């Protein structure tokens, strides 16, 4: 990946001789508004592999390693196609009993209640993680999602997503990218719901008064060795009365174990004067 401001896209493509054809699928390569070189073919095997890897990782399905994902992407292109696979189909992907185990673990993961935010994050909207969608089910286009999820998504239009977008998306460029990414995966989401495998439920709101993190907001990036996964960190924030946010004015802390990283989040936090702490310091705040 090469990151640059789009105003320099033509200059860089010409002078650095960047490829214009995807070496994996032969699709067109373009520099996105975010400045990344990306294949435009939605069926590109590399894009499908990334989507499947994110799907199994976010559901915490054990056994779905690189070899399995590689073979799966050679046969299937959408999440719905994976959901429609039988136990025997999973076995045939790697010709091993481990396929049966992966299928069983997937079924267990899908049996757990899932919010709209978690559901959308499974479809790999590039550049947007689950925390970006935390307030999605509170927006006008999604107010009836849990009563009739398929119908809610079926009538959704791009203009609805631009007008009613998550509060964490503050720039016009990000909002449009979110709308475009969502619409690209929309019908896979609708078809996936049609399989009847998802148990979609709104998260239970637990009010924590006088929690150790009450009044504080957090954003997590990179590794969090003291806690584990970012999702566990975010759960701890909510359980202790805090809130999850993006890196913007008013954020209390950016949490990363690489506090001197040159990442965009670190740079922005320092520009705004937001304290950058490690996961160990975050853990100490909770243990108090």
Order of alpha helices (4+ residues) and beta strands (2+ residues): alpha-beta-beta-alpha-alpha-alpha-alpha-alpha-beta-alpha-alpha-alpha-alpha-beta-beta-alpha-beta-beta-alpha-beta-alpha
